[in-house]
Amino acid sequence: MIKYALRSKPTEKLVELAQSGLTEAMDLIIEKFYPMVVRIASQFYAPWAEFDDIVQNGLIGLIKAIFYYEPGKSSFTTFAWRSIESEVKTFITYQNRKKNKMLSESTSMDSIFDDVDDEQIDYFVADTAPTTNVVKNAILSIVHEEILESLKDDEIKIFELWLDGHSYKEIEEQVGVNFKKVDNTVQKVKRIIRSRLSMSILPFLEG
């Protein structure tokens, strides 16, 4: 099996293969770094959030790290740790806003991260292994972020309303723009999506 053959590959090579569209490499990296995700998620406590939800968002951070990683700048372990932690903090901040709570109500327990070598991390296969949906959600989150970075203020409002299923007419009225502006923005978003969903990413969205 290809997954078995990949187990002897260095982490950076697995990341390179995952970036090129090899789903087995992606699966193996998730298995390998799942304990790290759980470790980071366990540093944060929020009484209104399920631990599984925190872990799922940590996994999204891991998958983002796989796609964004550039060799030579740092080890993948360090890069992934920062990405996972950032995604978890963003999730907690967002939930706090929804609950009208301050971020300080979520307690981050002190921990020291030793930058261990990638190859010292044990492989881990959980009974509740991450599903393909987590990978899809991470990719969609990446695309969403890149769309927002490419849009102006009015275009962001149009995009968010369109994403929520509002009609062109409703968007025109709520944002105060004409039909052409709405349509131009939607077409712009579609072009961004097409350009981002390269052949290397499409395999992760299938099935």
C-alpha positions in Angstrom: 0.0 0.0 0.0 1.2 3.5 -0.8 0.4 4.8 2.7 2.7 2.1 4.2 5.5 3.0 1.8 5.1 6.7 2.8 5.7 6.1 6.5 9.5 6.1 6.0 9.4 9.5 4.3 10.6 12.6 6.2 7.8 15.0 7.2 8.9 17.7 4.8 8.6 15.2 1.9 5.2 14.2 3.0 4.1 17.8 3.1 5.5 18.3 -0.4 3.6 15.3 -1.6 0.4 16.5 0.1 0.8 19.9 -1.5 1.0 18.2 -4.9 -2.3 16.5 -4.3 -1.4 13.1 -2.8 -4.3 12.4 -0.4 -2.5 9.5 1.3 0.3 11.9 2.3 -2.3 14.3 3.7 -3.9 11.5 5.7 -0.5 10.4 7.1 0.4 13.9 8.2 -2.9 14.2 10.0 -2.3 10.9 11.8 1.2 11.9 12.7 0.3 15.3 14.1 -3.0 14.5 15.7 -1.5 14.2 19.2 0.0 17.7 18.7 -3.5 19.1 17.8 -5.0 17.5 20.9 -2.1 18.8 23.1 -2.7 22.3 21.9 -6.5 22.1 22.1 -6.2 20.9 25.7 -4.4 24.1 26.7 -7.6 26.0 26.2 -10.7 25.8 28.3 -14.0 27.4 27.5 -17.1 26.2 29.4 -19.4 27.0 26.4 -17.3 25.1 23.8 -17.1 21.3 23.2 -13.5 20.0 23.3 -14.1 18.1 20.1 -15.0 21.5 18.4 -11.7 22.9 19.6 -9.8 19.9 18.3 -11.6 20.1 14.9 -10.5 23.7 14.5 -7.0 22.7 15.5 -7.1 20.2 12.7 -8.1 22.9 10.3 -5.0 24.8 11.5 -2.9 21.8 10.8 -4.2 21.4 7.2 -3.7 25.1 6.5 -0.1 24.6 7.7 0.3 21.8 5.1 -0.8 24.0 2.3 1.0 27.2 3.4 4.3 25.7 4.5 7.4 26.8 2.7 10.6 24.7 3.4 13.7 26.5 4.7 12.0 29.1 6.8 11.3 26.8 9.8 10.7 23.2 10.6 7.2 22.0 9.7 6.6 21.1 13.4 7.1 24.7 14.5 5.1 26.1 11.6 2.2 23.6 12.2 2.2 24.4 16.0 1.8 28.1 15.4 -0.9 27.5 12.7 -2.9 25.2 15.0 -2.7 27.5 18.0 -3.7 30.5 15.9 -6.7 28.7 14.5 -7.8 27.6 18.0 -7.5 31.1 19.3 -9.4 32.5 16.4 -12.2 30.0 17.0 -12.4 30.9 20.7 -12.3 34.6 19.9 -15.1 34.2 17.4 -17.2 32.1 19.8 -16.7 34.7 22.6 -18.0 37.4 20.3 -21.1 35.3 19.6 -21.6 34.7 23.3 -20.7 38.3 24.3 -17.9 37.1 26.4 -14.3 38.3 26.8 -11.5 36.1 25.6 -10.1 36.2 29.1 -12.9 34.0 30.2 -11.2 31.2 28.2 -8.2 30.0 30.2 -5.0 29.1 28.4 -2.9 26.9 30.6 0.8 27.5 30.7 2.9 25.2 28.6 6.3 25.1 27.1 6.7 23.9 23.5 10.0 22.2 22.8 10.8 22.3 19.1 11.2 18.6 18.8 12.4 17.1 15.6 9.6 16.1 13.2 10.6 12.5 13.1 10.4 12.1 16.9 6.6 12.5 16.8 4.9 9.1 17.0 2.2 8.1 14.6 -1.2 8.0 16.0 -4.4 6.5 14.6 -7.4 7.4 16.6 -10.7 5.4 16.6 -12.4 8.7 15.7 -10.0 9.7 13.0 -10.5 13.0 11.3 -13.0 12.8 8.4 -12.5 14.1 4.9 -14.9 16.9 5.8 -12.2 18.5 8.0 -9.9 18.7 5.0 -12.6 20.1 2.8 -13.5 22.7 5.5 -9.9 23.7 5.8 -9.5 24.2 2.1 -12.7 26.2 1.9 -11.5 28.3 4.8 -8.3 29.0 3.0 -10.2 30.0 -0.2 -12.5 32.2 1.9 -9.6 34.0 3.5 -8.0 34.7 0.1 -11.3 35.9 -1.3 -11.7 38.4 1.6 -8.1 39.6 1.0 -8.9 40.3 -2.6 -12.2 42.3 -2.0 -12.9 45.9 -1.0 -15.3 46.8 1.8 -18.5 46.9 -0.3 -17.5 43.7 -2.1 -17.0 41.9 1.2 -20.5 42.8 2.2 -21.9 41.6 -1.1 -19.9 38.4 -0.9 -21.0 37.5 2.6 -24.7 38.2 1.7 -24.3 36.1 -1.5 -22.7 33.3 0.5 -25.7 33.4 2.9 -28.0 32.8 0.0 -29.4 36.3 -0.5 -30.7 37.2 -3.9 -29.1 39.9 -6.1 -32.1 42.2 -5.3 -31.8 41.7 -1.6 -28.1 42.4 -1.8 -28.7 45.6 -3.8 -31.1 46.9 -1.2 -29.0 46.0 1.9 -25.6 47.2 0.5 -27.0 50.1 -1.5 -25.5 49.2 -4.9 -26.8 48.4 -8.3 -27.2 45.0 -10.0 -24.0 45.4 -12.0 -21.9 45.9 -8.9 -23.4 42.8 -7.3 -22.9 40.7 -10.4 -19.3 41.9 -11.0 -18.4 41.0 -7.4 -19.9 37.6 -7.6 -18.0 36.9 -10.9 -14.8 38.2 -9.3 -15.3 35.7 -6.4 -15.9 32.9 -8.8 -12.7 33.7 -10.7 -10.7 33.7 -7.4 -12.2 30.3 -6.5 -11.3 28.8 -9.9 -7.8 30.1 -9.7 -7.3 28.8 -6.2 -8.8 25.4 -6.7 -5.8 24.1 -8.7 -5.4 20.5 -9.8 -3.4 19.8 -6.7 -6.3 20.8 -4.4 -9.2 19.2 -6.3 -8.4 15.6 -5.2 -9.1 16.7 -1.6 -12.6 18.0 -2.5 -13.7 14.8 -4.3 -15.6 12.0 -2.7 
